[in-house]
Amino acid sequence: MNSLFGNWASILRKNSLLLVLSMLLPTFGNSNSVMAAERIYGYYSALELSISVNALENYAKTGVIDDDLAAYQQYLPLQKNQELRRILLSPVKVSPVVVSQFLYTPQGEFLLRRLTQVIKTKSRQSKPSFYALRAALILASAESGGLTLLNVLRKYPTSSIHLDLVQSLEIAAELEKLVNETNRAIATVSQKSKIEAATIPQPNLLQLPDFRNQGQFKSQKYTLKFFDLTRNRLLLTDVYVPNIKSSTSVIVISHGLGLDSSNFQYLATHLASHGFAVVVPNHPGSDAKQLRSLLNGSASEVAEASEFKDRPLDVKYILDKLEKSNHSDLRFKGRLNLQQVGVFGQSLGGYTALALAGAKINFEQLEQDCQPEALQDSWNMSLLLQCRALELSITKTGKEYNLRDERVKAAIAVNPITSSIFGKAGLSQIKTPVMIVGSSDDTVAPALYEQILPFSWFANSQKYLVMLVGGTHFSTIGNGNPANQQVALPAKMIGDASQARRYMNVLSVPFFQTYVAGKSKYIPYLNAAYTQSISSKSLGLSLVQSLSPTELAQVLSSDRNKILLFQIQTKASNSILNFGFWMLDVGVALLRVTIFI
């Protein structure tokens, strides 16, 4: 043990500062601040190492390594050196107003508190460090070159920045564990998908319609205004009606937080071209307008806790109104079959879809998971939103919220938040067919906690878990809609959006045809063999129809913690750098969490 500790201390003395810089640079590169830091210090127990900001800036701009940097540079491979330059100079184009408003939200302050466990002022006190980092992030975003690490350093309000290397390594260990467990779980899903595919005859694609293509029907889009007086909510709703004479099933699409009905227009038009009527509400308390209110200072919250009940109630109300107008409104002419309804939702919209399908809010689970000591150790950022639902338990009348709608026959939930808002008890209430879609690189609603484990809790037999291997929380959305003042995302945070959208198109049509329209001939599309046949290299696609908690328990054995610690101790550079690049995604995701959850 003494020998192991000695080797570990030696590694720290030689390369910890530059490695931790590599870890933290991506985080800095997605934030803002004040004055000008001259040196960055890293301390580990009694050891203290330092590097000048000028050395980093000179290296980033010219590639020249001066004496100050040379002592550390040798411990990073060439590829990581090049990545270091990119991180130092890569801009994030985001308004200082957006950054400021976000960093004053509970989500933004949570991120700052986590970062100031590692990034400190000379006094190493939490409050000065918190305010210094927030100031640096805001001011740096106003620079003409955009929000870059160098701008953050130049705007930091003290002459030095101090990094707690011990805390850095502890956080690295936490995130390494999350990343490793997620990777193992996804590998388990992929392997089981291959096993399931091997037991199913390969589909003859020549005999099956290609649902990646538009269908035969043209559609007409109408924008309707409904006003729910009881809840004082104006519900602007897009309705796509295909040009068919007979009655057809209805699919509802629920957008994520900070979005609107335009973000899933691609899916609405695709479903309508294949004969479905499609209803796309704008949820007024959690749409793009609410985000603009937050940014201009007229709102103080990303979304009110009441959205957890109001969103499903929005859909219920709209379906009720459409039932009344289906025969009286000449635009519909009785073509809406409102007893056969499917729901598709993404992120917070995924929550909405599952609530309508029968999942119940689990206040006991929320009470357990939302204790301050539990939250401060979590890197599952979606919990910050889920815990808001606890406010509903204070105001409710003693009865459980019944958000289920009997008209909903099936649901697709993409990147949903589920782990605490529903938990095992809530999700096991769902009896209707359900498809859960997760993304391997989702840093907002992590796939392991929010989709993979929750899928194993479903009690119904007609269930599907789909994994987008290489996808992010935003892949199925694509970039923001600038026409509606939605902020554009960096390409890395989106991934292969065109392929992700094709997958949503090709999976949603047969799923809803089978379980909403009742056409069993579409079942051949809903298996591992078919998804394997259309999976692409740029964005892998896996599907399984069963996954038990026992199978996942074998992957997530707690005994691996000892192995993990040894791996971190003997491969410190990899673990810290992996954490750094993971935090690059987290930093941008959290700046956008107000938009896309």
N, C-alpha and C positions, 0 to 999 in steps of 0.2 A: 504493500500500500504506500509506504514512504517513497519507494522508487517511482511508483505511478504518479504520486503527487509532485515529485521532483521534476518528472518529464513534463507534466502539465504546467507547472510554474515556469519552466523553461520556455515552453511554447508561448505562454502569455507574455513573457518578457520580450520575446523576439518579434512577435507579430500581432499581438492583440489590438493595438491601437489602430493600425491600418485596416485590420479585418473588421473591427467594430465600426470604423468609419465607413467601410464598404456596406456594412449592415444598415447604417443610419442614413447614408447619403440618399437612398431612394426615398426614405421618409421625409427628410428635409426637402427633397426635390418636389414634394407635393404639398408644400406649405408656404407661410409668409412671415416677415419681421422688421427691425430698427437699427441703429448705429453701425459699428463694424467690428466684428470679432477678429482678433489678430492671431490668436493661437488656439488650438484645440488640444485639450489635455485628457488623457485617459488614465484612470487610476484603478489599481487592483491591490487591495489591502494597503501595504506601505509603498508599493511601487507606483511611480508616476512617469508617464511617457507623454511626449508632446510633439506636435507638428504645426508648422505655421500655415495660416490660410493663404499667404502669398505663394508658398510652395505648391499648394494644391491648385491655385488659380493659374500659375505659370505652367504647370504640368497639363492642366485641362486645355489651355489655349494653344500651347506650343508643342506639347509632348515631351518637353525637356524635363528631366528629373534632376533636381539640384541635390546638394549634399543633405539637406534636411529630410528630403523624401527618400533618398537612396537607401538609408538604413532600414527602411521598411519595405520598399518596393520589391526586394528580392524574394520576399515570402509569398508574393502573389503571382500566379502564373500569368503569362502574357495575355490570355483571353480576359482574365479578370482585371488586368491593368487597363485594357481597352474599354471594358465595361465601366470602370471607374471614371474614365474621361467622359464617357457618354452621360453618366449619371450627373456629373458635375455641371454639364452644360445643357442638358435636355430641358426645354421649357415646358411648363404646363400653362396653357393659355386659359386663365380663369380670372374673372373680375375680382378686384379686392373687395367689392361689396358682397359678392358671393362667399368669398373666403371668410370675411368678417361675420356675416350672418350665420354661416355654418359653425364657426368656432365659438359662437355664443349659444348654440343649441346644446341640449344635454348630450347629443351624440358627439359633437365637436369637443366639448369639454371633457368627455370621457376619453377621447383620443389623446388630448393634450395631457391629461393626468397620467395615462399610460406611458407616454413619451417622456414626461419629466421624471419618471422613475429612473431613466437612463441619462437624459440630457439635462444638465443642470448649470446654473450660474456658479460663480466662484464660491458663493456662500453655501451652495449645495442644499439650500432650503427649498421646499416644494413650491411655496407660493410665489417667490420671486422668479423661479424657473418657469412656472406656469405662465405668468404674465409676460415674461421675456420672450418665450417661444411664440405665444399668440401674437405679440406685436411684430416679431420678426416675420412671421408667416403672412400677415396682412400687408405689411409694407413691401415685402419682396414681390408680392403679386402685382403691385402697381408699377413695377419697373418695366421699361420699354421692351426688355428682352424676355419678359414673362417670368413666371415663377420658376427659378432654378435654384439649385443648391448654393451656388456662389452668391446669388442675390440674397438668399436667406442669411448666409454667413456675414455678408456686408451690412445687413440690416439688424443683426443681433445687437441688443442694446448694452452689451458689456464687452470688454476687450478680450474676454476668454470664454470658451465653452468647455464644460467639464463632462466627461462621459464616465459613468459608473460601469466598469468592465464586468464586475461580478454580477450586477443586475442584468447587464446585457446578455451574459451567458445563460443566466437563469431563464430569461425570456426566450432566448434562442432555443433552449431545451424544450420549453413549453410549445413553441411553434413547430419545432422539429417533430415533436410527438404528434401534433395535429396533422402536419403534412404527411408523415409516415403512415399514420393510421388511415388517413383518407386515401392515400395511394394504395394501401393494402386492401382496403374495402372495395375500391374501384376495380382493382385487379381481381378480387373475388367475384364481383359482378360480371366482369368481362369473361372470366373463366367459366362461370356457370352459364353465361349466355352461349358460349361455344358448346358446352355440353348439351344444353337444351336444343341448340340448332342441329346437333348431330343426331338427335332422336326424331327430328322432323324432316320429312322429304323436302329437298330444296324446291322452292316454288318455280314454276315455269313462268318466267317473267313475260314471255311473249304472249301468254294467254291472259295476263292480268293487265288491267288498265294502269297506266303510269300516273299516279296521283301527284307527281311532281309537276305535271302539266295542268293548265286550266281546263275546267270541264266545259260542257257544251252549252251551258245556260248563260245568258246575259242577265244582268241584274240592274235594278234601279235603287239608288240610295236616297233615303229620305232622312232629314234631321227633324226630330220631333221634340217638343217641349212639354215635359210633365212637371207639375208642381205639387209636391206632397205638403199640404198645409200642416199636417200633424207634426212633421219634423222640420218644416220650413226649409225644404230642399228643392232647388230647381234642378231638374234632371234632363239635361240636353242629351238626346239619345239618337245615335245613327242606326237606321234600320235598312238592311239590304234585302230586297225581295227579288228572288229569281223569277224569270218570265215563264213560269209554269202555271198551268191551270188548276192542278189539284192541290190539296192541302199538303203542306210539308213541315217537317220538324224544324224547331227553332234552336239555334245555338247562341248563347250569350257569351261575350268576351269581356272579361273584367281586367282593366289595365292596372299597372303597378302605381305606387305612390309617386306623385310628381309628373305623371304622364297624362295622356288623354286618349280619346277614341281614335286619334290618327295613328298612333304607334302600331296598332295591329290591323290597320287597313289592309295590309297584304294578305293576312289570314282571312279576314272577313270577305274580301272579294273572291278568294280562292274557294272558301266553303260555299259561297253563294253560286259560284260557277258550277258546283257539283250538286246543286239543287236544294241547299239548305237556306232557310231564312235566317239572317244573322242580326243580332241586337247587340250594339256596343254602347253602353252607357258611359257618361262622364261622371265620375264620383266627385261631387263638388268639394268635399272636405279633404280630399287627398289627391287632387289632380294638379295639372300644370299651373292653374290659376292660384291654388294654395301655395305652391312653391314661389310664385312671383310675389305673393303677399308677404311671405317670409323674407324674401330678399329685399323688398322695399320697406320693410320695417313695420308693416301694418298687421303682421301676425308674428307670434312669438314661438309657435310650435310647428314642427314638420307636419304633424297631423294630430288631431284630438283623439283621445282614447275612444271616444264614441264611434270612431270610424270602424272599429271592430264589429259593432252591431249595425251601423248605418249602411255599410257597403252591401251586406246581404239583403238588408231591408230595401235598399235601392232597387235591387234586381226583382225582389218580390213585388214591389209597388209597380214597376214598369210592366211586368208580366200581367199583373191584374188589369192595368189600364189597357194593355194590348188585347186582352181577352174581350173587353167591352167594345173596343173599336174595330175588332177584326172583321166583323160583318157590316158595321155601319160606315166604315171608312172605305171609300172607293179605291184607295191605293192598295188595300189588302185583299178585298173581295173574298174573304174567308180562306185565304191561302195559308194562314198561320196555324199550325197545330200546336197549341200551347199546352197540351197535355204530354207532349213528347219534347222535352227540353234538355239540352246538354249545356254544360258550362265549361269554358276555357278561361284560365286566369294565370297571370304571371306574377310571382313574388307576393306582394300584398293581395294582388288579384288571385293568386293561387290559394292563399288563405280563404278568400271570399268563395272560391269554387268549392273548396272542401267543406266550408261551413254550410253552404247551400245543399251539399250532398249528405249532410247529417253529422259531421264532426262537431263536437260540443266544446265550448271554452272550458278549460280545465283550471279552475281557480286554485285548487290545491297544489297543482304542479307549479303554477306561477308563483305562489307564495314560497315554495321551496327554492325555486331557481332564481328568484329575484331578490334574495337577501343581499345586502351590500357586500358582505364578505365573499359571496359566491360570484357576484358580478365583477368585482375588481380583479378576479383571477381568470376571467373568461376572455377568450379571443373570438367568441362567437358574437359578432356585432349585431346580428339580428335580434339577440335577446333584449337589446336596448329598446327596440320597438315593441317586442312581444310583452315586455313588462308593463308597458303603458296600459295594457288591458286590465291590470289590477284595479285601476280606478273605477272600472265598471262594477266590480264586486261591492264597492262602497255605496254606490247609488242604486243598485238593483233592488227590487222589491222583495227579494227572498226566493223568487222563482228562477229556474234556470232559463237562460236565453234560448228560445227555440228558433234557431235561424235556418233550420232545414226547410226546404220547399219540396213537397211531394211531387211536383211536376218535373223536377230534375231527375233524369234517369241515368246520367253518367257525367263524370267530371274529369277534366285534364288539368293538373296543377303543375305549372312550370316554375322551378326555383321557389317553391312555396316556403313560408316560415311556418313551422309546425311543432317543434320539439317541446316547447313549454306552453304555448297558447292552447294546444290540444293535448299533447302528451299521448301516452299509450291509451289511457282511458277514453280520451276524446276521439282519437282516430278509430278506435275499435267500434265506435257507434255507426260507422259508415257501412251501409249494406249495398249500396249501388256500385256498379263498376267504376273503377278509378284508374287513371294513369298518372304516375308521378314522374316528372322529368327533372333530372338534376344535371349540374355541370361540374366537371372535375375541378375547374379553376375558379369556382365561385368563392370570393372572399367576403361577400355580404351575407349570404345565407349558405354557410358551408355544407357541401353535399352530404358529408358523413352524418352530421348532427340533424340536418333539416330535411333530408330526403331519404338517405339510405337506411339509417336506423329506423326512422318512422315508418318506412315501407314495411319493415319486418313486423310492425305492430298491427297491420291491417288484418282483420278477422275474415273479411269476405274473400271468396275464391276468385272472383273476376277482377284481378288487379294486375298492373303492369308497372315495372320500374324501368325507365329509360335513362341511360347515361350518355351525355354529350362529352366524350373524352377529348379534352382540349377546349371545351366551351367555358364561358364565363357567365356571370350573372346577367350580362347585358347582350349575350349573343343572339337570342331570339328577338330582341328588341331592335338591334341595330343602333345606329347613331341617333342622337336626339333630333327632334323635328324643329329646325330653326324658325320655321314659319310661326310656330307656337312658342317661340322664345325658350326652347329647350336647349340646354348647354351641350355642346358637342363633346363626345368622349374621345380620349386617345385611342388609336387603333388597337393597341395592345389590350385594352380593357374590353374590347368588343369581341375580338377573335374573328372567326370566319362566319360573319353574320348571314351572308347569302346562303351558305350551306345549312346553317341552323334554321333559317326560315323554310328552306326546302323540306327539312325533316319535319317541322311542325305541320306543314301542308300535307305531307305524305302520310303522316301518322294520324292526324286529326280526322281526316275524311273517313277512312275505314273504321276508326274507333267509334265515331258518332253514327255512322251508318249501321254498325253492328248493334250498338247498345242503346241508341236513341230511336233510330228509324226501324230497328228490328230486322235488319237484313243480314242473315247469317252468312251469306255468300262472301262477305268481306273479311271473315275470320282469317283466311290465309295471309293477310297482311300483318296480323297482330301476333307475330312470333319472332323468336330469335333468328330463325333461318332467313326470314325476309329482311329484317333490319341488317343482318350481316351482309346480305347481297347488295345493299345500297349504301353501306358505310364507306366513307371517303377517308383518304389519308390525312387531309387537312383538319377534319373534325370527325373523330371516330364515333360510332353509334353502337350501343349495346342495349339489349332488352332481355329482361328476365321476368318470369311470371310468378316466381316464388323465391323467397329468401327469408330464412328463419333467424331468430335471434341467436340460436345455437351456432349457426354457421358464421355469423359475425363475431360471436364471442371467441371463436377459435382464432380469428384474425386480430382481435383487440385484446388479447391476453395481457393482464397487468404485469406478468413476469417479464415482458419485453422492456419494462422501464429500466431494469438493470443493464440490459443489452444496450439500450438507447444511451444511457449515461456513459457507458464505455465508448460507444461510437463517437459521442460528442467530445469526450476527453481526448481520444486519439485522432479525431478528425475535426479539430476545432474550426479550421478555416472553412470547410465545407458547410458545417452546420450554421455558422454565423452568416456566411454568404447566402445560403439558401434562405435564411430568415430575411436577409436584406432584400432579396428579389421578391420574396413573398410580401414583404411590407410595402414594396413599390405598388403592388396591386391593392393592398389594404389602404394605403394612403389615398390613392385616387378614388377607390371605392367609397371611402368614408367621406371624402369631399363631395361625392355624388349620392351618398346614402339618402339625402333629403329628396333626391329626384327619383330614384329607381327602386326603392324597396317595395 
